[in-house]
Amino acid sequence: MAKKADIGGKRLIGLAPTPWVKWVTQQPDVVAEEILGSEFQWVSRENDVLVKVKSPTHGQFLVLNELQLRYNSNLPSRMRAYAALAQEKYALPVYPVLVNILPPPATVTIVDRFESDFLGIRAYQDYRVINLWEVEAAIVFEQSLNALLPFVPVLKQGRDVSTVQQALTLLRQDEQLVELESLLAFFASFVLDSEVVRQIMRWDMAVLQESPWYQEILKEGERIGEQRGRQEGRQEGRQEGRQEGRQEGRQEGRQEGRQEGRQEGRQEGRQEEGRSLILKQLTRRVGSLPPALTTQIQSLTLEQLETLGEALLDFNRLVDLETWLEAHL
């Protein structure tokens, strides 16, 4: 049985923990001693990484790393909870760090503290925020930050093809890093032309699917679809209720509309995200697709898209795709 790929936050930081903690704390004398378990009863996520460190100046303390695909408004309270739980469990001071990989929507403001005031009781928690799109790509190579190699394309000045190729070369030189190539390709696809990505690196979908960030992208598509479904469901429910003119009719209409809308929204969200990813992967595998083939792929069901996602790993030519479509449509 093939070994399951590990391209989550703990694996990435574990590649070179001391350069990482020096960078996030801005303390040149800090040394990583151990990566600790960050499971706190009801809290356990792949991208929460707790590192025990030592410094001649500050002694032993914990660096709590939270790697997020995109910032959201729940993170301040989460950072407060994680810091408190880590300090209670290990009885050491905690330095919390939030690393955001991709920019949030323009309407979202990123904050670097948790604050609350209830009945005169105040709670406050600072944490450091690192937005990767503001980080110069050059420091990854200068400071040997191997954990950031897969993210080079989304760093500042990192979308240059030669810079991505430099990161790719470093990944391929070390057998411990080579499986991160698919994650590098994934983030390169956000900023580079798909044909360029296909030419300079491999794209192993089986490895990429182990990434928590890939899964989060899929969930994001599902959430968008579900929101649309709720809106459509409410509209349909209200219209049906008004037509029947009865309270019972309105309630049933809303309930059925919401349920059907959620289901259809989830399905549409998965299909929309699946189609987008499949089309990108196919372009990298076999080159540009004729409009007729693109139309056929867009008509596939979610189940057919999943089957195609597995099959395309063996495609080398456009005729392979044409043969598959003839057999499945």
N, C-alpha and C positions, 0 to 999 in steps of 0.2 A: 504494500500500500504506500502511495506517495506521501511524503512528509507534508503536512499542512504548512502553507506559507505563513509567516508571521511578519506582517508589515504594519503593525500597529505602533502606537506611540512608545510603548515600553521597549520594543525591539529597536526602534530608531535611536532613542536616547542611549540605550545600552550599547550601541556600536562604539561610542566614544563619550562616556559620561563625564569625564573630567573637563575636556574642552567645552562641553555643553554647559555645565554648571558655572564655569568661569565666565562664560558669555552671558548667561541670563542674570547672574548676580552682579556682574561687573567687578568681581573680586579676584584678582590674579593669583592669590595664594590659596584658593579653595581647591580641595581635592575630593573627588567622589570616592566614598568608601563602599557603598552598597545600595542596590536598588531594592526598596522595601515593598511589601505588599500594601496596596492602597485600597483593600476591600474593607469597608467600614459598615458592617451589617447591611443596611439598605443601600449603600453606595458602592458600586463596582462597575467601572467602565474601562475599556481597553486603552483610552487615551489619557487617563489620569496616572501620572508617573511620579512616584515619591522616591527621592534620592537622599540618602543619608550622606552628609559631607562633613569635612573637617577643615578648619582654618586656624593657623597660628594666632590670628587676631581675634576671631570670634568663637573659637572652639567648635564643638559639634553642633550641627543644626540640620534641619530638613529643607530641601528644595522641593516644593510641590508644583509639578508641571501639569497644566491643563491644556491639551492641544485641541483646538476647535476648528472645524472646517469654516464656519462663519459665526460671528458673535451673535448672541441673542440676549434678550432682556432678563433671562433667568440666571445668567452667569454670575452677577455680583453675589446673590444669596448663596449660590452653589460654592463659590470660592470661599465665602465666609464659613460655610458648613465644613468643607473639606479641610480648611486650615485648623479649625477647632478640633475636629475629629482626629487629625494627624497628631496635633500637639497632645491631646489627651492620651492617645494610644502609645506614643513613643516618648512622652515627657521631654520633648526637645523643642526649641524655638522653630518656627516655620517661616520660610520665605516663599510666599505663593506667587506663581507666574502664570499668566494667561497668554497663550500663543494663538493668535487668530491667523488662519492660513489664507482665506480669501476675504475680500472686502464685503461688508454687509450692504444692504440697500441704502441709498442715500438718505432715507428718512430715519435710519437707525444711528443713534449716537453711542459710541463706545465709551464706557466709564471705567475708571480704575480704582473704584472703592465701593464697598457696601455701606449704606447708612440707613438707620431707622430710628424713629423717635416715637415711642408709644407710652402715653401717660407719664411723660417726663423721664422715661427710661430710654437711654440712647445706646445704640450698638453701632460699632464702626469697624471696618476691616479694609485696610489698604492691600493692594496687590499690584504687581508689575504687569503691564500690558505690552506685549510685543506683537506688532502687526507685520507679518512677513512681507507684505507688499511695500513696506517702508524700509526694509532691511537691504543693504547693498549686497548683491550676489558675491562680490569679490571676497567678503569676509569668510564665506564658507570655505574657500580654498586657502586663504591666509591663516585661518585659525583651526583648520582641520575639523570643521564642524560636519562630520559625516552624516549626522542625523538630518541635516538640512539639504543634503545632496538631491533627494527626490523632489524638493520644493524649489530648486533653483529657477525653473521657468517662471514662477510667480513672484520671485523676489525682484527688487528694484534693479534695473539693468540686467535682468536675468533672461529676458526673452530672446536675446541675441543667439543665433544658431551656434556660433562658436562657443559661447558660454555653456549652452546645453550639452554640446558635444564634449566639452571638458568634464562636466559632471558625469556624463555617460562613461567616459574613459576611466574615471576613478572607480565607478561602480563595477565595471567589468574587470578591473585589475585585482579585485578581492572577491574570492568565492563567497565570503560572508555577505557581500553587498550586492551580488549580481542579481538576486531575485527582486531587488528594489527597482530594477530597470522599468518594469511595467508601471510602477507608481510614478516614476519620472515621466514616462510617456503620457500617463493620465493627466498630470498637471501641465505638461507641454501642450496638450491638445486644447487647453484654455487660451493659449496665447500665440501658437504657431499654426500655420496652415497644415491641414491634415496630411497632405502629400509630403511635406517636409518631415513631419514626425515619422511617417511610415518609412522614409528613406534612411533616417539616421538611427533608428532603434527598432527593436522587436516589440511586439505587443502580445503578451501572454495573458489572455482573458482569465484563465483559471487562477493564476496568481493574483491578478488585480482584484478579483472578486473577494479575496480574503481581506482586502483593505477596508477598515471601518469608514474611511472617507468616501470610498466608492459606494458603500451601502448607504451613507448619509445622502449622497447625491440622488440615489434612487428614492429614498424616503422623501426628499425635498420635492421630487416630481409627483410623488403620491399625495403629499400634502396639498400641493397646488390643485391637483385634480379633485381632491376631496372638498376643498373650499369652493371650487366651482360647482361641484355637485350639490353642496348645501344651499348655495344661492339659487340654483335652478330648482331645487326641491322646494324651497320656501315659496318661490314664485308660483310654481305649479300647484302647490297646496293651497295657497290663498285664492287662486283663480277657481279651483275646483270647489272650495268651500263657499265662495260667493255665489257660484252658479247653483248649487244645491239649496242655498238659503237657510241651511240648518246648522246649528252649532256642531252637531255630530258630524255632519259632512265636512265642516271646516277642520275639525280635529283629525278626522281620518285622512283627509286630503294632505294636511301638513305632515302627519306621521309617515304616510306612504311616500309622499314626495321627498321628505328628508331621507328616508331609508333608500329609496331608489336612487336619489341623487348622490348619496354617499357611495353606494355600490358602483354606480356608473362613473362617478368621479374618480374613485380609486382605480377602477379598471382602465379608464381613459388615461389617468396619470401614469400608471405602469406602462401602458402601451406606448404612450407618447415618449416617455423616457427610454423605453426599450428600443423603439424605432430609431431614436437619435443616436444612441450608443452603437446599435448594430450598423447603421449607415456609416458612422465614423470608422468602425473596425473594418468593414468591407472595403472602404476606400483605401485604407492602409494595406489591406491584404492583396487586393486585385486591381487597384487603380480607380479612376473615375468611373462612375456608373452611368449607363445610358438612362435617359428619363423613363423609358418604359420599364426598366428593371426597378428603378426607384419607386415607381407607382405600384408595382407588384408587392414590393416589400412593405410599403405603407398600408397595404390591405391585409397584411398578415394578422392573425389573432395573437394574443399574448402567449399562448402555448406554442404557436408556430415560431414566434420570435425567440423564445427560449431555446427551442430546438435548433434554430438557425444559429444562435449564439454559440452553441456547442460545436456545430458542424463547421462553422467558418474558420476555426483554428486549423483545419486541414486544407483550406482553399489556397491555391497558388495562382490560379488564372481565372479570368472572367467566366470562362466556360464552366468552371466548377460550380459557380453560383447559378448559372443558367440551368445546368443539369439538376441542381437541387430544387430550384423553383418548379421545374417541369414535373418533378416527382411528388411535390407536396401541394401543388395548387390544382 
